[in-house]
Amino acid sequence: MHYYTFNIGDYRGATAHLSNEEDLAYRRLLDMYYDTEKKIPADTQWVARRLRLDSKIIDDVLTDMFEKQEDGWFNARCDEVIAQYHAMAEKNRANGKLGGRKKNPVGNPMETDSQPIVKATINQELITNNQVNTNICPPDGELEEKLPDCEHKAVIGLYHQHLPTLRKVEVWNTTRHGYLRQRWREVAIELSQGKTIHTDDVLNWWQDFFKHIAHSKFLTGKINSKDGRAFTADLEWILKPSNFAKIVEGKYHGTQ
């Protein structure tokens, strides 16, 4: 895939915590992922050389925005969009064998096998003309299947209710807004699995998630980390992609 659309506002909101160098690295990593349609190679030194960037910056961005697997760095949203693109391309080819689509009204160019039109179903906006979207979170309501809008205040309320010893949320900036909206969508999509879900379904998941965190002595500062200092999580830290995945997997619950 050689083209993708880019939503400036949503990208800015989800990457505001990145430095200029990290932002450049993230953009180039996305380009590599979509261009090769493969995971980012595990050899980050090789990746850094190809992208002409410092290897430490590459490592930091991969850890923050991607998921490390045995065969490389994985991004669920990129994989989902790539799969949807190929599915739609195959559908267009099948339509072509049946005589093609009905003629479009004047002024609306016809899509072809090399220019499919795809609607994304996970954290993406409309994708057109062989383009892939790099949005972290698109505007609400643009998924193929309607998902409940992110209830920021309700989730923050559940966080305060079930984790009263953690740092209270005093400021809700664009970075935190983007993190939560991204995690909300991922959870909603996972819960939907082809069925209709409602706001309460997603909020119930978040309530159980915060209860899960409350059972971790490490995350709640009840035991010291390896350097001897007590660590206490906060909501922004919890919502970062790599931290969120580890919490869901129970990696911070080893000591009870």
ABEGO torsion letter per residue (X at the ends): XABBBBBAAAAAAAAAABBAAAAAAAAAAAAAAAAAGBBBBABAAAAAAAAGBBAAAAAAAAAAABBBBAAEBBBAAAAAAAAAAAAAAAAAAAAAAAGEBBBBBBGBBBBBAABBBBBBABGBBBBBGGBBBABABBBBGABABBBBBBBAAAAAAAAAAABAABBBBABBBAAAAAAAAAAAAAAAAAAAGGBBBBAAAAAAAAAAAAAAAAABAAAAGABBBAAGBBBBBBAAAAABAAAAAAAAAGAAAABX
